Amino acid sequence: MKGSIGPNFKVQTYTGDSIITAPMQNKAVVLFFWLATLDDAPAVFKKSDLASFAAMNALCRKYNQSVNFIGFPFNDSSTVRRHLQAHPLNFPQVYDDKITSDKHIELTQNGTPCVIFVNTQGRVVKISSGNPTSASLIIETYSPIIQACIDNKPYSK
């Protein structure tokens, strides 16, 4: 999928807005597919979940002028709403009852979170699956990928 045209479809958010997943207004796009860690999950999974949310919020703040961030939660609606109340993400989250935890394996090969980085020309620069438990390491890893998307340059790591 790297180098191919990225996803281009219209989706509805939890706030009822419609957004398009393709680059618009010369902005790159980061698609963040995630699955909320449930209460009975091991602590390491909860820590990883919180680290990825903190990192994505920090990246969104840093790059929001040049990148559209869009989240795709896989849990049921009530779980997503409850999770986002406790751990907000500062960018739109897609509401689609067809994107469920049953579909996450098919879409992400069971690696969540899964992040698709799309440059301003609509081409996939990188797909990243899973993440370390450190927000700073996620930011350090994703920042050069996002910059490559903004600059329309290849990313080879």
C-alpha positions as CSV (number, residue, x, y, z in Angstrom):
1,M,0.0,0.0,0.0
2,K,3.0,2.3,0.5
3,G,3.2,4.7,-2.5
4,S,-0.4,3.9,-3.6
5,I,-3.2,6.4,-3.5
6,G,-4.6,6.6,0.1
7,P,-8.1,6.0,1.2
8,N,-10.6,8.5,-0.2
9,F,-14.0,8.4,1.2
10,K,-16.5,10.6,3.1
11,V,-17.2,9.6,6.7
12,Q,-19.3,11.0,9.6
13,T,-17.8,11.9,13.0
14,Y,-19.2,11.4,16.4
15,T,-20.2,15.1,16.4
16,G,-22.2,14.6,13.3
17,D,-19.9,16.4,10.9
18,S,-18.9,14.9,7.5
19,I,-15.2,14.7,6.6
20,I,-13.2,13.4,3.7
21,T,-10.2,11.1,4.3
22,A,-8.3,12.4,1.2
23,P,-5.9,15.4,1.5
24,M,-7.6,18.7,1.2
25,Q,-6.3,22.3,1.1
26,N,-2.8,21.0,0.6
27,K,-2.7,19.2,3.9
28,A,-1.4,15.7,4.6
29,V,-3.6,13.2,6.4
30,V,-3.0,10.9,9.4
31,L,-5.6,8.1,9.8
32,F,-5.4,6.7,13.3
33,F,-7.2,3.3,13.7
34,W,-7.5,2.4,17.4
35,L,-9.2,0.0,19.8
36,A,-10.1,1.2,23.3
37,T,-8.4,-0.9,26.0
38,L,-11.1,-2.4,28.2
39,D,-11.2,-2.1,32.0
40,D,-10.1,-5.8,32.5
41,A,-7.1,-5.5,30.2
42,P,-3.6,-5.9,31.6
43,A,-1.9,-2.7,32.8
44,V,0.7,-2.8,30.0
45,F,-2.1,-2.5,27.4
46,K,-3.7,0.4,29.3
47,K,-0.3,2.1,29.5
48,S,0.3,1.7,25.8
49,D,-3.2,3.0,25.0
50,L,-2.7,6.1,27.0
51,A,0.8,6.7,25.5
52,S,-0.6,6.5,22.0
53,F,-3.4,8.9,22.8
54,A,-1.0,11.4,24.4
55,A,1.4,11.1,21.5
56,M,-1.3,11.6,18.9
57,N,-2.7,14.6,20.7
58,A,0.8,16.1,20.8
59,L,1.4,15.4,17.2
60,C,-2.0,16.9,16.3
61,R,-1.1,20.1,18.2
62,K,2.3,20.3,16.5
63,Y,1.2,19.7,13.0
64,N,-2.5,20.8,12.9
65,Q,-1.7,23.6,10.4
66,S,-0.3,21.1,7.8
67,V,-2.0,17.8,8.6
68,N,-5.6,16.6,9.1
69,F,-5.8,13.9,11.8
70,I,-8.8,11.5,11.7
71,G,-9.5,8.7,14.3
72,F,-11.2,5.5,13.5
73,P,-12.2,3.7,16.7
74,F,-13.2,0.0,16.5
75,N,-15.2,-0.4,19.7
76,D,-19.0,-0.1,20.0
77,S,-20.3,3.4,20.2
78,S,-20.9,3.4,24.0
79,T,-17.4,2.1,24.7
80,V,-15.9,4.7,22.4
81,R,-17.8,7.6,24.0
82,R,-16.9,6.4,27.5
83,H,-13.2,6.0,26.6
84,L,-13.1,9.4,24.9
85,Q,-14.6,11.1,27.9
86,A,-11.8,9.7,30.1
87,H,-9.1,10.0,27.5
88,P,-10.0,12.6,24.8
89,L,-8.5,12.8,21.4
90,N,-8.2,16.3,20.0
91,F,-9.2,15.5,16.5
92,P,-12.3,14.1,14.8
93,Q,-13.3,10.5,15.5
94,V,-15.3,8.6,12.8
95,Y,-18.6,7.0,13.7
96,D,-19.3,4.0,11.6
97,D,-21.2,1.1,12.9
98,K,-19.6,-1.1,10.2
99,I,-16.1,-0.4,11.7
100,T,-16.2,-2.6,14.8
101,S,-13.8,-4.6,16.8
102,D,-14.6,-7.6,14.6
103,K,-13.3,-5.6,11.6
104,H,-10.1,-4.4,13.2
105,I,-8.2,-7.6,12.4
106,E,-9.1,-7.4,8.8
107,L,-8.2,-3.8,8.5
108,T,-5.1,-3.7,10.6
109,Q,-3.9,-7.3,10.7
110,N,-4.6,-7.2,14.4
111,G,-2.1,-4.4,15.0
112,T,-3.7,-1.6,16.8
113,P,-3.2,1.2,16.8
114,C,-2.6,1.3,13.1
115,V,-1.6,4.6,11.5
116,I,-1.7,5.4,7.8
117,F,0.3,8.5,6.8
118,V,-0.8,10.1,3.5
119,N,1.1,13.0,1.9
120,T,-0.5,16.1,0.4
121,Q,-0.7,14.4,-3.0
122,G,-2.8,11.6,-1.6
123,R,-0.1,8.9,-1.6
124,V,0.5,6.6,1.3
125,V,4.0,7.3,2.7
126,K,4.0,4.7,5.6
127,I,1.7,2.4,7.5
128,S,2.7,1.8,11.2
129,S,1.1,-0.8,13.3
130,G,1.3,-1.2,17.1
131,N,3.3,1.1,19.3
132,P,5.7,1.3,22.2
133,T,4.5,2.3,25.6
134,S,6.2,5.6,25.6
135,A,4.5,8.7,24.2
136,S,7.9,10.4,23.6
137,L,9.1,7.4,21.5
138,I,5.9,7.5,19.4
139,I,6.4,11.2,18.8
140,E,10.0,10.7,17.9
141,T,9.1,7.9,15.5
142,Y,6.1,9.6,13.8
143,S,7.4,13.2,13.5
144,P,9.8,12.5,10.6
145,I,7.1,10.5,8.8
146,I,4.6,13.3,9.2
147,Q,7.2,15.8,7.9
148,A,7.9,13.6,4.9
149,C,4.1,13.6,4.2
150,I,4.0,17.4,4.5
151,D,7.1,17.8,2.2
152,N,5.9,15.1,-0.2
153,K,9.2,13.3,0.2
154,P,9.8,9.5,0.5
155,Y,10.3,8.0,3.9
156,S,12.5,4.9,4.0
157,K,12.9,3.8,7.6
